[in-house]
Amino acid sequence: MFCPKCGSILRPKEKAGKKVLFCNCGFSKTPDAGETSVELREVVKGAKKIEVVENVETNPKIKITCEKCNNKVAYYWTQQTRGADEPETRFFKCTKCNYTWREYA
């Protein structure tokens, strides 16, 4: 069976001696013996507040001029965006204004 909220597979679990089907999104279902009528129950878990302290960039830097702000340093990475027999595409992200652009080889 699948979760009606998110579409994930419901997993069996025993809770207070009863079998329950549950999902990571918080939805759970207690089936009857005949499986024809089903009691639905939603479990609300305590919400956690997640704060992003800073945005840490892990890509290497290169000396290149930003097209937008003329900054001289940018992060770069490569990605295969076309066929395997074609060269990779190089992406750049300015360290100052976060403008992102690409360069085809």
CYANA upper distance limits for C-alpha pairs under 8 A (distance plus 0.5 A):
  1 MET  CA      9 ILE  CA      6.55
  1 MET  CA     10 LEU  CA      6.32
  2 PHE  CA      7 GLY  CA      5.99
  2 PHE  CA      8 SER  CA      5.99
  2 PHE  CA      9 ILE  CA      5.00
  2 PHE  CA     10 LEU  CA      5.90
  3 CYS  CA      7 GLY  CA      5.24
  3 CYS  CA      8 SER  CA      5.84
  3 CYS  CA      9 ILE  CA      6.65
  3 CYS  CA     10 LEU  CA      6.41
  3 CYS  CA     23 CYS  CA      7.16
  3 CYS  CA     27 PHE  CA      7.68
  5 LYS  CA     25 CYS  CA      8.33
  5 LYS  CA     27 PHE  CA      7.92
  6 CYS  CA     25 CYS  CA      7.67
  8 SER  CA     23 CYS  CA      7.48
  9 ILE  CA     23 CYS  CA      7.63
 10 LEU  CA     21 LEU  CA      5.99
 10 LEU  CA     22 PHE  CA      5.71
 10 LEU  CA     23 CYS  CA      5.72
 10 LEU  CA     28 SER  CA      8.48
 11 ARG  CA     21 LEU  CA      5.70
 11 ARG  CA     22 PHE  CA      5.87
 11 ARG  CA     23 CYS  CA      7.00
 12 PRO  CA     19 LYS  CA      7.20
 12 PRO  CA     20 VAL  CA      6.19
 12 PRO  CA     21 LEU  CA      4.98
 12 PRO  CA     22 PHE  CA      6.92
 13 LYS  CA     19 LYS  CA      6.26
 13 LYS  CA     20 VAL  CA      5.73
 13 LYS  CA     21 LEU  CA      6.61
 13 LYS  CA     22 PHE  CA      7.56
 14 GLU  CA     18 LYS  CA      5.93
 14 GLU  CA     19 LYS  CA      5.08
 14 GLU  CA     20 VAL  CA      6.41
 15 LYS  CA     19 LYS  CA      6.86
 15 LYS  CA     20 VAL  CA      7.13
 19 LYS  CA     30 THR  CA      7.35
 20 VAL  CA     28 SER  CA      7.23
 20 VAL  CA     29 LYS  CA      6.32
 20 VAL  CA     30 THR  CA      5.41
 20 VAL  CA     31 PRO  CA      7.74
 21 LEU  CA     28 SER  CA      6.03
 21 LEU  CA     29 LYS  CA      5.61
 21 LEU  CA     30 THR  CA      6.87
 21 LEU  CA     31 PRO  CA      8.38
 22 PHE  CA     26 GLY  CA      7.70
 22 PHE  CA     27 PHE  CA      6.38
 22 PHE  CA     28 SER  CA      4.61
 22 PHE  CA     29 LYS  CA      6.79
 23 CYS  CA     27 PHE  CA      5.89
 23 CYS  CA     28 SER  CA      6.69
 26 GLY  CA     42 GLU  CA      7.03
 26 GLY  CA     43 VAL  CA      5.73
 26 GLY  CA     44 VAL  CA      6.50
 26 GLY  CA     45 LYS  CA      7.23
 27 PHE  CA     41 ARG  CA      7.45
 27 PHE  CA     42 GLU  CA      5.37
 27 PHE  CA     43 VAL  CA      6.32
 28 SER  CA     40 LEU  CA      7.42
 28 SER  CA     41 ARG  CA      6.19
 28 SER  CA     42 GLU  CA      6.23
 28 SER  CA     43 VAL  CA      7.05
 29 LYS  CA     38 VAL  CA      8.05
 29 LYS  CA     39 GLU  CA      7.03
 29 LYS  CA     40 LEU  CA      5.47
 29 LYS  CA     41 ARG  CA      6.25
 29 LYS  CA     42 GLU  CA      8.28
 30 THR  CA     38 VAL  CA      7.21
 30 THR  CA     39 GLU  CA      6.25
 30 THR  CA     40 LEU  CA      6.96
 30 THR  CA     41 ARG  CA      7.96
 31 PRO  CA     35 GLU  CA      6.24
 31 PRO  CA     37 SER  CA      7.97
 31 PRO  CA     38 VAL  CA      5.57
 31 PRO  CA     39 GLU  CA      6.91
 32 ASP  CA     36 THR  CA      7.61
 32 ASP  CA     37 SER  CA      6.85
 32 ASP  CA     38 VAL  CA      6.36
 32 ASP  CA     39 GLU  CA      8.09
 59 ASN  CA     75 TYR  CA      6.27
 59 ASN  CA     76 TYR  CA      6.72
 59 ASN  CA     77 TRP  CA      7.16
 60 PRO  CA     75 TYR  CA      6.04
 60 PRO  CA     76 TYR  CA      6.59
 60 PRO  CA     77 TRP  CA      8.10
 61 LYS  CA     73 VAL  CA      7.15
 61 LYS  CA     74 ALA  CA      5.99
 61 LYS  CA     75 TYR  CA      4.80
 61 LYS  CA     76 TYR  CA      6.66
 62 ILE  CA     73 VAL  CA      6.29
 62 ILE  CA     74 ALA  CA      6.05
 62 ILE  CA     75 TYR  CA      6.65
 62 ILE  CA     76 TYR  CA      7.28
 63 LYS  CA     72 LYS  CA      6.19
 63 LYS  CA     73 VAL  CA      5.22
 63 LYS  CA     74 ALA  CA      7.04
 64 ILE  CA     71 ASN  CA      8.41
 64 ILE  CA     72 LYS  CA      5.69
 64 ILE  CA     73 VAL  CA      6.00
 64 ILE  CA     74 ALA  CA      6.84
 65 THR  CA     70 ASN  CA      5.87
 65 THR  CA     71 ASN  CA      6.06
 65 THR  CA     72 LYS  CA      4.93
 65 THR  CA     73 VAL  CA      7.07
 65 THR  CA     74 ALA  CA      8.23
 66 CYS  CA     70 ASN  CA      5.16
 66 CYS  CA     71 ASN  CA      5.70
 66 CYS  CA     72 LYS  CA      6.88
 66 CYS  CA     73 VAL  CA      7.97
 66 CYS  CA     74 ALA  CA      7.82
 66 CYS  CA     94 CYS  CA      6.57
 66 CYS  CA     99 TYR  CA      8.15
 68 LYS  CA     99 TYR  CA      7.55
 69 CYS  CA     97 CYS  CA      7.55
 71 ASN  CA     94 CYS  CA      7.62
 71 ASN  CA     95 THR  CA      8.28
 71 ASN  CA     96 LYS  CA      7.22
 73 VAL  CA     94 CYS  CA      6.92
 73 VAL  CA     95 THR  CA      6.65
 74 ALA  CA     92 PHE  CA      6.48
 74 ALA  CA     93 LYS  CA      5.72
 74 ALA  CA     94 CYS  CA      4.74
 74 ALA  CA     95 THR  CA      5.60
 75 TYR  CA     92 PHE  CA      6.02
 75 TYR  CA     93 LYS  CA      5.56
 75 TYR  CA     94 CYS  CA      6.85
 75 TYR  CA     95 THR  CA      7.09
 76 TYR  CA     90 ARG  CA      7.48
 76 TYR  CA     91 PHE  CA      5.99
 76 TYR  CA     92 PHE  CA      4.94
 76 TYR  CA     93 LYS  CA      6.87
 77 TRP  CA     90 ARG  CA      6.41
 77 TRP  CA     91 PHE  CA      5.89
 77 TRP  CA     92 PHE  CA      7.26
 78 THR  CA     88 GLU  CA      6.66
 78 THR  CA     89 THR  CA      6.10
 78 THR  CA     90 ARG  CA      4.97
 78 THR  CA     91 PHE  CA      6.49
 79 GLN  CA     88 GLU  CA      6.07
 79 GLN  CA     89 THR  CA      5.95
 79 GLN  CA     90 ARG  CA      7.11
 79 GLN  CA     91 PHE  CA      8.26
 80 GLN  CA     84 ALA  CA      7.92
 80 GLN  CA     87 PRO  CA      7.83
 80 GLN  CA     88 GLU  CA      5.17
 80 GLN  CA     89 THR  CA      6.63
 81 THR  CA     88 GLU  CA      7.14
 81 THR  CA     89 THR  CA      6.87
 82 ARG  CA     86 GLU  CA      6.67
 82 ARG  CA     87 PRO  CA      8.24
 82 ARG  CA     88 GLU  CA      7.95
 87 PRO  CA    104 TYR  CA      8.43
 87 PRO  CA    105 ALA  CA      6.69
 88 GLU  CA    104 TYR  CA      7.85
 88 GLU  CA    105 ALA  CA      7.46
 89 THR  CA    102 ARG  CA      7.34
 89 THR  CA    103 GLU  CA      6.55
 89 THR  CA    104 TYR  CA      5.54
 89 THR  CA    105 ALA  CA      7.02
 90 ARG  CA    102 ARG  CA      6.08
 90 ARG  CA    103 GLU  CA      5.62
 90 ARG  CA    104 TYR  CA      6.91
 90 ARG  CA    105 ALA  CA      8.16
 91 PHE  CA    100 THR  CA      7.59
 91 PHE  CA    101 TRP  CA      6.32
 91 PHE  CA    102 ARG  CA      4.81
 91 PHE  CA    103 GLU  CA      6.81
 92 PHE  CA    100 THR  CA      6.03
 92 PHE  CA    101 TRP  CA      5.90
 92 PHE  CA    102 ARG  CA      6.55
 93 LYS  CA     98 ASN  CA      6.04
 93 LYS  CA     99 TYR  CA      6.01
 93 LYS  CA    100 THR  CA      4.80
 93 LYS  CA    101 TRP  CA      7.12
 94 CYS  CA     98 ASN  CA      5.19
 94 CYS  CA     99 TYR  CA      5.80
 94 CYS  CA    100 THR  CA      7.01
